[in-house]
């Protein structure tokens, strides 16, 4: 939400303002992540199969049903620790950077703290916030995506012992987030943690601009319809509705970039190294996906992503605006 100029004047320091943005953003992000994770897992698995010779799932519902039957509740929440950390990092840095970039724009244009920013300026601040956030988010999403396709890599059971009645099978132990993280660093070095960063950068920069601009625009319309002008007067349902629209705008804006990113980050697990040890690039994976399935492949998982983004984004802004109104 746009920083209220009056609230800005009452703030004791940049540190206190940053602490509030980080705290409120973290709480909102963590809460929404518990709700949306099964749908995010479905999205990643659908995106990861675009380059496969034969699709494992016919659609989002089939993916959810198969995951539930084969892996249970734990399967639906596979890889959750990384997204929890990611939600904290993403929302905390997004809201903090968005707030401070607004102040920076006022300083750059030489306007007073009481000056309201235009929707274009708010979009610019949102895009800048997304750009900053992408550098924190890429390593976290890399671990998350690799964990979300673990059960697709190999049979879930391995032989453990033989008896008179045959071979006993036990559940294969899957590596956790720390093991996945250390494996990437060991095999590819620290820079390997930023595999797929181009996709994250494009998605977060464009998506951040669309997310905040849509939220602010819809919130302003809802306030105007009842004659209110102070954004601190926004009601809970108005925050939720504006947030829901923001979630749709964020995900539709540059969804293909996210699809390419997911395919890059899971390629080694699902399809193995490229011929001759060639290194995957954003452009090469985009080209392969376009040749394989065209626009349909680049938007694999978009439907379920938008469907979960509506309540998830509504929840984020409902919590963030509520906490800002109460404690800000």
Secondary structure, 3 states (H helix, E strand, C coil): CCCCHHHHHHCCCHHHHHHHHHHHHHHHHHHHHHHHHHHHHHHHHHHHCCCCCCCCCCCHHHHHHHHHHHHHHHHHCCCHHHHHHHHHHHHHHHHHHHHHHHHHHHHHCCCCCCCCCCHHHHHHHHHHHHHHHHHHHHHHHHHHHHHHCHHHHCCCEEEEEEECCEEEEEECCCCCHHHHHHHHHHHHCHHHHHCCHHHHHHHHHHHHHHHHHHHHHHHHHHHHCCCCCCHHHCCHHHHHHHHHHHHHHHHHHCHHHHHHHHHHHHHHHHHCCCHHHCCCCHHHHHHHHHHHHHHHHHCCCHHHHHHHHHHHHHHHHHHHHHHHHHHC
